[in-house]
Amino acid sequence: MRGLALIGIGASLLGGSAALAQKAPCPTGEVGRGYPWQTPGLMRGDQYAWMILTVDRTGRPIRCALGDNNIPDPETRFRLCKAYTDDWRAPAARANDPDTRTIRRQTIMTSYAHQMADKKARKAWFRAHPEERPECYPE
C-alpha cells in the first residue's frame, strides 16, 4: 500500500515537472527600466537626484556628484554617490570615445504614496495581462 502511494506521489511530481518545463521563459527586460505598470515620473513625497558620473573606459565611475535634487540629508546624498561608485557600471567605451565620459542618471527614491500606487497598478496590470506570470516580475 505504502509503495503504491509513493508511486502515485512520484507520478504526480513528474507530471508537475513536465507542466513547469512547458512554460515559456520569462521576458528579459532592459537593465534599469521599470516594470510596465510602474507610475512614471515623480509623485508627491518622492526624493530625486540627478547623478553626474565621470566614468573610465570600462564604465567604472571615478567621480560622482549630485546635480539638481531634493534630498535634504547630506548623509543620504553621500550614500547615494557611494552606491553608484561601488555598484553601478556604465556601458564600456567605444573605440572613438574619450578616456573619461560624463553620464547623467536620475535616481528616484519613491514615497509611500508612490509605492502604494505602483502596488495597485501591478494588480490591475496582471488582471489585464493574464498571460503574464507574476514570478517573472519579482517585487
Secondary structure, 3 states (H helix, E strand, C coil): CHHHHHHHHHHHHHHHHHHHHCCCCCCCCCCCCCCCCCCCCCCCCCEEEEEEEEECCCCCEEEEEEEEECCCCHHHHHHHHHHHHHHCCCCCCCCCCCCCEEEEEEEEECCHHHHHHHHHHHHHHHHHCCCCCHHHCCC
